[in-house]
Amino acid sequence: MPNQQRPGRITVPAIRAMKGRAKIVSLTAYTAPVAALLDPHVDVLLVGDSVGMVVHGLPTPTAVTLEMMILHGQAVVRGSSRALVVIDLPFGSFEASPEQAFTSSVRVMQETGCQAVKIEAGEALAPTIAFLVQRGVPVMGHVGLRPQAVHIDGGFKAKGRTADERTRVLAEARAADEAGCFAIVVEGVAESLAAEITASVAAPTIGIGASSVCDGQILVSDDMLGMFERTPKFVRRYADIRSSVTAAAAQYAADVRAASFPGEAEVYRFKPQD
Ligand code: KIV
């Protein structure tokens, strides 16, 4: 097995037990070096299918494959030693049947060493979640704005504007909870709906664009690190990586063109005549 789960990681029951006690801190990670930097500071590292848009430049997450999730999942497990690692089941890898979801989950867990999978699920997928949990697969749910539903929804749209939509999202969260999710991501909903969901489910809620009433928070790390020109309303930027990379690349280009890089300090010389 390429990745063994190391002892000492935060466990699924430990995350579940944080509800009402301490806020759950979570960020996405897709590579080993970034996972290593984030690991000491977070409770959960999520290998989200946002990897498709963030790393691979895809327009939506729907083209992300199980193989991509496994490759990035292996890197994140290798790069971390403390946080619970959760990996998204991508579009098309779990919807056909509970058996398909189980086969995909087992591949993801066995080939990466992660501890849990995440499923974007409406009420219809509750039996699939129950099927997985009853067979030993810990599942994180994901309700509200579900990026994998981008084509059905006609875009990435916040949820809960109408009474019908609020009822539907609340029902999704309750169904995920009753099916056995150990935590539920709540994305892109108004604060009042996030509060209602958080109060009505036993599992901790992890909000993204769902206000501080949730039991924890998650952000796409590249968003909060300032990698992109556009920052969504619900993101706070904690760094300006984009400016740092741009400035570094410009300075490197100028130095190479001026022949001032490599300089004396960056050159190998083994003998005086070299
Ligand atoms: O894919 C992802 O990164 C996610 C988070 C934004 C919750 O689902």
Residues whose N, C-alpha, C, O or C-beta is under 5 A from the ligand:
A	BS01	KIV	T28 G48 D49 S50 V185 I218
